[in-house]
């Protein structure tokens, strides 16, 4: 039928199916199946195999409208140089209008989108920052009530991600923690699993280390902390909805002065070459902003994405898929495990690949480009990939899960 799964898939999962709807978009036809994995309701989208594409997204970015140093045009120019496809700007407590659009140079096209990082400025303790993408009217007025903020964002059709959920203070620089602390909230899209500035704070507890990491970021990045990965696994197992993981640059391009010297720490271009989120989409950017915006946010919402450290080596081409008699499924999808599954992780180069089930190691291989795992066991499966770079074994790729039911 040309679609992964097709009619046979829909018949196969009818016992666990909550609802089915088929619809046509401007560019392709898709079937959407809602499955229930224990307490988790998941959405599976079957795309045509020959039109899958990969877009690199740099998100959680700041401009002069809050505490960044560049205007939107500066970020777009840096994004083109860095080779990313999409920028999502999220200034603090302000949704900047009339800045979304394309920047093109030669054959390279970049889409800039505007979101918002909302937090309660009246709170005595910092933290509880919420990244909101896809809304048209600012939501700062709801900041004091975090659950209401999430609910209002959902009502507006927006995505919500808990920013830097675990965040260490940096006392010598007088930087406090901006961790998320309100774990009673529900209904959020996901979490920022990997935040570049949070990692800088965690790994730069001395001035000497901070200087090394500021000017040579490749020496700093080791991956999300073990505590953040454990937190994500716990959320995946206990929440009544999928929890999508994204990676954020948290880019500000701050300039520091020391006497006659000054230096810009993590210029935008360097930040965009580092921690990124790669999304899997049914087509490349078309140049039609409404359909492209919808496509980007649909991929993030569905968890069709992975978190990447592109400064160590390009992660483009990574794939985590699952095959059974009904077809091929992608990160973020749900699949029936009844007839058996073949889970496969493909890395761009030889590396250390780990497959986890419900937060525990299921299989790992070293110095390989491919990991294959056969199973009939339901579970939440995700992949991690590590490589050796600048003398350290470093986190490189962290996929979103495939939900086997």
N, C-alpha and C positions, 0 to 999 in steps of 0.2 A: 504493500500500500504506500510505500515511500515514507511513512511516518514510523518512528520507533514505537513499537508496541501495537499501534493500530487497534482494530476491533478486537483481536485476540486478547490483547492486554486488558481491555475493559471487561471482557468476559471472565478472565482469570481472577480478577480482584474483586468480583462483585460481592463476595462475602464480607469484605472489610470496607467497601466503598460507601462513603457518606453521600456524595453527590457527584454527578458528572455533568460537565457542560462542554460543548464544543463551540468554537467561535472562529471567525476569520479576522485576522488583522489586515492591515494595508498590504503586508508583504508575504504572509504565510498563513497556513491553516494549522491550528494546534488543537490537541485534545488535552483537557485538564482533568486530573483525577485526584480527588481528596481521599486520603487514607488515614486511618487512625493507628498510630504506633503506641500501644499502652495508653499513656496520658497525653501523647503528642499528636496533634492533627497536622498533617504534612500535605504539601501540594506537589504533584508530579507533573511535569510538562514534557511532552514528547516532541522534540524538534526534528526536522529533517536533517539527516546526517550530513548531507553534502553542503549545508549552508551554515554550519557552526563556525563561529569566529571568536577571537580573543581580543579583548580591549583592556588596556592598562589604565587604571583609574588611580589618580592621586587625590585623596580626600582629607578632610579636616585641615583646612588651609585658612590663613588669616591675612587680611589686608590692612591698609591704613584706616579702614572703617572701624577696626577695633584695635588690636595690639600688634598687627603686622607692620611691615615697613614698605610694602609695594602696593601699587594700584593693580586692578584686575588685568590691565594690559601687560604689566610686568610679569605677572604670574603666567599668563597665556604664552608670552614669548619664551619664558623659562621652560614651560611645559613642552613646547615644540622642540627646543634644544635637547630636552631630556628624553624625548621619544615617547611620552605618554599620549594617550588618546583622549582622556576625559579628566577635567579638574572639577572638583566639587568644593567650592569655597563655603566656609561656615564661620563667619565672624561672630563675635560674642554679642548675644542679645540684640542682633540687628539683622534683618533680612533685606539685603540690598537689591533694589528693583532695577530692571532695565540693563542688566549687565550680562545676561545669558546670551550665548551665541558662539559663533565659530571664529577661529583664527586659522589661517591657511598660509603655508609657505611651500611653494612647489607642489608636490603631490601629498604633502603632509597636512592633515586636517585635525584640529583639536577643538573639542566641544567644552565650553566652560559653563557650569551650572552653579546656581546659588542656593545654599541652604543656610542653616543657622545653628550656632552652639548656644543653647539656652541654659542659664543657671540663675539662681536667686542671689542677686547682689546684696540683699538685706540680711542674708544668713550670717551668723557670727563665725561659722566655720565654712571654709571653702569646700568645693567638691560638688558631686551630684550634677555634673554637666551632661546635657543631653544633646546629641547631634540629631538634627531634624532635616530631612531631605525630601523635597517634592511638594512643599506647601507654597501657597501664593501670598499669604498674609502672615506677618510676624506673630509669634506666639509667646513673646516674653511676658506678657501680663499674667500668664498662667504659671510662671516659674515657681512661686512659693508653694504650690501644691503639685508635687511631681507626678502623682497619678493622674490628676486632672490634665496636666500638660501632655502626658502620653496619650490620654483619651482624646484630647482635642486634636492632637497631631494625626491620630488614626482617623478621626472623623473627617479631617481635611485630606485624607488619602496619602499622608506622608509616612515616611519610614523613620524609625527612631532607634538610635544606637547609644548605649551607655558609654560615654567617653572615658578613656583611661580608668577602667573600673578599679584597678589596683595601682596606686601611685605613691612612690616614696617621697618624703621631704628631702631637701638638699640644704641642710643647715648652714653650711659655710657660705652659700649664695643667698641665704635668707629666703629660700623657696619652700613653701609649705606643701603638704600633700593635697592633691585635688582628686582623691579617690571617690568612687561611688559608695555611699553608705546606706542608702535607703533600699533594702532588699525586700521590702514589702510590695514594691510596685510589680505590675504585671502588664502583659500585652505589648511589650516593646519588641522591636524587630530583632535586635541582637546586641552584641557588645563589640567594642573596639579591642580586639584581642591583642594587637601589637601597635603600640604608640611610640613613635620615635623619641619624643621628648621625655616620656616616662622612662624609657630605657636609658636615656642619657642621665637622668637623675639617679636611677638605680645603680648605674655602673660608674658614676663619676663622683664618688664620695670624697675625693681629694682634688685640690687645685691642679696637681700634676696630671691626674687622669682626665680631668675635665678638659685641659688644654689639648691632650692627645686626642681625645674623642671629638672635640670641636673641630679640629683641623684635619683629622684623619678618621672620618666616621666609619670607615671599613673596619677599623680596629675595635670598634665598640659593639657592633650589632651581633648578638648571640641568639636572638629569638625572644619570643614572649617568655616571661618568667615562668618557672614551674608552678608557682602559686596561681598565676593567671590561667594557665592551661587546666589546672585542677578545678578552678572556679568554673570555667567554661564547661568542662565535662559534667560537673555537678548540675549546672543549669540545664544542660541537654537532657539529663536523666530525670530531673524533677519538675521541670516546667511543663505546662499544658500546651506548649507551642514550640516549634523549632526556634533555636537561638542562633542567628546568623553571625558569623565572625567576619570582621573587616579589619584592615590594617590602615592606620592613619599616619600621615607625615607630621601633623601638628606643626605645620610650617609657619614661622614668623619672620625669618631672615633678620634676626636682631643684630644690631651693630654694637660692639662693646669698645669702650675707650680706656686706654691706660697711658696717661701722659700724652706724648706725641703720637702714640700708636693707636690704631683702631683696626678692628677686624669684624667681618660679618660671619656669624656662626650659622652654619647650615643655610647658605644662600638657597633660594627657591630651586634653582636647577639641581643642586646637589641633593636637596630633600626629595625632589621628584624622581631622582635616579635611585633612591634608596628603598624605603618601605612603601610598598604599593599594594593595591588590591586588583587582581586580574579577574575580569568577568567573562563568562562564556555567553555569547549572544547568537541569535539566528542569522545575523547579517552584520556587515560593517556599518559604520556611520553613513547615513544616506545624505546628510545635508538638510534634511527636513527636521527642524528642531523639535517639534512636538512628538513625532514618532521616535526620534533618537532619545529624547529625554525619557519617554515612557519605556523604551527598550532597556536603557541603563538601569532605571529604578526597578523594573521587573526582574532583571537578573540579580540585583542586590537583594531584593525581597525574597526571591526563591532560594537564595544561597548558592546560586550558580557562579561561585567565585572562590578564589583562594588568596591567602595572604602571602606576600613575597618579599624577599630581600634581594632586590635586583642589583645592588651595588657589588655583591660578591660575584655574581654571574647572572646573565639573563635567565629568567625563569619562564620565558615565553615557550609554549609548547608542552608544559606540564599538563597531564590529564589524570583524573581519577574517575573511573567508570565502573559500572556493574552490568554484567550480561546474564540473562537467563533466557528461557525459551520465548519470552515475550519481547525481547529486544535489548537495547542498550540504554542505561540510565546514567545520569550525571550527578555531580555534587549537588546537594539540596533536594534530590529526588527521593521518593519512596518506592520500594519494590517488594513484591511478594517473594519470600524466601522459601516457600513451600516446595517448589520444584528444583531448588538448588541454585546457587549463585556463583558467578566467577567475578571476583573483585580484582581490578587491575590498576596499578599505579605506574605511570610512565613519567620518568624524569628526563629533562633535556640532556643531562650528562650522567656519567656514572657517579653514584652517590650512595649515601646511607639512607635507606627508605624504611620507615616504620608504619605499620598498619595497626590501628587501635580499635578495639571493640568495647564500647561502653566505658571508655577511659583507660582500659587496660591493654597492654601489648598483646596482639594476636600473632604477628609475624614481623620479622625484620630481615633485611638483606643488606649487605655491604658491597660497595664497589659494583653496583648494578644499575642499569637504567630502568629495569622493569621488575615489579613485584606482582605475583599472581597468587590469589588465595581463593580456594574453593570451600564453600560452606553451605549448610542449610539452616544455620542458626540465625534467628532474628537478632537484631542489635543495631546500635548506632555506630557506624564505621567511619573513621576519618583517617587521613594520611598525614605524616610528617616526613620531611626530607631534610637531611643535613649534609653539608659539604665542609671540606677543609679549606680554610682561607686565611691567609696571613697568620699562620701558626696556630690557629684554633679550630676546633670542630664547632661549626656554627649552624644555627637554625636557618633554613633557607626557604622552605615552603611549608605552609600549614593549610590543609584543605578544609572546606566545609564538609559535613557528613553526608553519607548516603544512609537512609533509614530503611533497614530491612525489617519487614513485618511478618 
